[in-house]
Amino acid sequence: LKAAVSPVQDFTSGRFASVLDDPMVTDRSAVRRVLLCSGKISYELHAARQQRGIDDTAIVRVEQLYPVPQRRLAAALDRYPKATEVFWVQEEPANQGTWPFYGLSLPELMPERLGRLRRISRRAMAAPSAGSAKVHDVEQRELITAALGG
């Protein structure tokens, strides 16, 4: 992914950020939906959101999955006071990836903020992928459309 690059300074003088808030949101009070995610899917969500002109959705990337960065995650969520929906988005099947852990942990650790956390992902599967590039592409488009409220 061309978007997945960092300047050298981030490695030499920067620090690790366990939670990366959405730098593209200009009006935080307009955000109604927050998408929590980790990794490559965040770049695809950002690109699709920009392409579709969506401005009521924030994408918060969680870089440290364990231990859960509760304070930083809470601080990021607090920046969107009118958000009514919070989703964990992952491209892995529902029974794989981060969701099995976060789906159980986050509502317990942060009930006031994430008590109604929902998942957007592929259906539960024995394999990590559909095994077909065409099927994968269709599933990926459906996943991104669902995440962006369409």
C-alpha positions as CSV (number, residue, x, y, z in Angstrom):
1,L,0.0,0.0,0.0
2,K,1.4,3.3,-1.0
3,A,-0.4,5.1,1.9
4,A,1.3,2.8,4.5
5,V,4.6,4.8,4.8
6,S,6.1,6.8,7.5
7,P,8.8,9.5,7.4
8,V,12.2,8.5,8.8
9,Q,11.7,11.0,11.7
10,D,8.9,8.8,13.0
11,F,11.4,6.1,13.7
12,T,14.3,8.2,14.9
13,S,12.7,10.9,17.0
14,G,9.0,9.9,17.2
15,R,7.3,7.6,19.6
16,F,5.0,4.6,19.3
17,A,1.3,5.6,19.3
18,S,-1.0,2.9,20.6
19,V,-4.1,4.6,19.2
20,L,-4.1,6.8,16.1
21,D,-7.0,9.2,15.9
22,D,-8.5,10.2,12.5
23,P,-6.4,13.1,11.1
24,M,-8.9,13.8,8.3
25,V,-11.9,14.7,10.5
26,T,-12.4,18.4,10.5
27,D,-15.7,18.7,12.4
28,R,-15.7,16.2,15.3
29,S,-19.2,17.2,16.4
30,A,-20.5,16.0,13.0
31,V,-19.2,12.4,13.6
32,R,-22.0,9.9,14.2
33,R,-20.1,6.7,13.5
34,V,-16.7,5.6,14.8
35,L,-14.9,2.8,13.2
36,L,-12.2,1.1,15.3
37,C,-9.7,-1.0,13.3
38,S,-6.1,-2.1,13.1
39,G,-3.8,-2.5,10.2
40,K,-4.4,-2.5,6.4
41,I,-8.1,-2.1,6.5
42,S,-7.8,1.4,7.9
43,Y,-6.1,2.6,4.6
44,E,-8.9,1.0,2.6
45,L,-11.6,2.6,4.8
46,H,-9.9,6.1,4.5
47,A,-9.7,5.8,0.7
48,A,-13.3,4.7,0.4
49,R,-14.6,7.3,2.8
50,Q,-12.8,10.1,0.8
51,Q,-14.0,8.7,-2.5
52,R,-17.6,8.7,-1.3
53,G,-17.4,12.1,0.4
54,I,-18.5,10.8,3.8
55,D,-17.9,13.2,6.6
56,D,-19.8,11.8,9.6
57,T,-17.5,8.8,10.1
58,A,-14.2,8.7,12.0
59,I,-11.7,6.0,11.6
60,V,-9.6,5.3,14.7
61,R,-6.7,2.9,14.3
62,V,-5.6,0.8,17.3
63,E,-1.9,-0.1,16.9
64,Q,-1.5,-1.9,20.3
65,L,-3.9,-4.7,20.7
66,Y,-2.7,-6.0,24.1
67,P,-2.7,-4.7,26.7
68,V,-5.7,-2.7,25.6
69,P,-4.8,1.0,25.6
70,Q,-7.8,2.0,27.5
71,R,-6.9,5.6,28.3
72,R,-5.8,6.5,24.8
73,L,-8.8,4.7,23.3
74,A,-11.1,6.5,25.7
75,A,-9.5,9.8,24.8
76,A,-10.0,9.2,21.1
77,L,-13.6,8.2,21.6
78,D,-14.3,11.3,23.8
79,R,-13.3,13.5,20.8
80,Y,-16.5,12.4,19.1
81,P,-19.2,13.4,21.6
82,K,-22.2,12.9,19.2
83,A,-21.1,9.5,17.9
84,T,-24.0,7.0,18.4
85,E,-22.4,4.0,16.7
86,V,-19.1,2.3,17.3
87,F,-17.9,-0.6,15.3
88,W,-14.8,-2.9,15.3
89,V,-13.9,-3.4,11.6
90,Q,-11.6,-6.2,10.5
91,E,-11.2,-8.1,7.3
92,E,-10.5,-11.4,9.1
93,P,-13.5,-13.7,9.7
94,A,-15.6,-13.0,12.8
95,N,-13.9,-15.9,14.7
96,Q,-10.4,-14.8,13.9
97,G,-8.3,-11.7,14.1
98,T,-8.8,-9.2,16.9
99,W,-12.6,-9.5,17.3
100,P,-12.8,-12.6,19.5
101,F,-10.7,-10.8,22.1
102,Y,-11.9,-7.2,21.7
103,G,-15.5,-8.2,21.3
104,L,-15.4,-9.7,24.8
105,S,-12.9,-7.3,26.4
106,L,-13.8,-3.8,25.3
107,P,-17.5,-3.8,26.5
108,E,-16.3,-5.0,29.9
109,L,-13.3,-2.7,30.2
110,M,-15.2,0.4,28.9
111,P,-18.9,-0.2,29.3
112,E,-19.9,3.4,29.2
113,R,-18.2,3.9,25.9
114,L,-18.2,0.5,24.3
115,G,-21.0,-1.4,25.9
116,R,-22.8,-1.6,22.6
117,L,-19.7,-2.3,20.4
118,R,-20.6,-4.1,17.2
119,R,-18.5,-6.0,14.6
120,I,-18.2,-5.6,10.9
121,S,-16.1,-8.4,9.3
122,R,-16.4,-11.5,7.2
123,R,-18.6,-14.3,8.5
124,A,-17.0,-16.9,10.8
125,M,-15.0,-19.4,8.7
126,A,-12.5,-22.2,9.3
127,A,-10.0,-20.7,6.9
128,P,-8.7,-17.1,7.0
129,S,-9.8,-16.4,3.5
130,A,-12.4,-17.5,0.9
131,G,-9.7,-19.1,-1.3
132,S,-10.7,-17.1,-4.4
133,A,-9.4,-13.6,-5.3
134,K,-12.8,-12.8,-6.9
135,V,-14.7,-13.8,-3.8
136,H,-12.2,-12.0,-1.6
137,D,-12.7,-8.8,-3.6
138,V,-16.5,-9.0,-3.4
139,E,-16.4,-9.6,0.3
140,Q,-13.9,-6.7,0.9
141,R,-16.2,-4.3,-1.0
142,E,-19.2,-5.5,1.0
143,L,-17.3,-5.1,4.3
144,I,-16.2,-1.5,3.4
145,T,-19.6,-0.6,2.3
146,A,-21.1,-1.9,5.5
147,A,-18.5,-0.1,7.6
148,L,-19.3,3.2,5.9
149,G,-23.0,2.9,6.4
150,G,-24.0,2.0,2.9
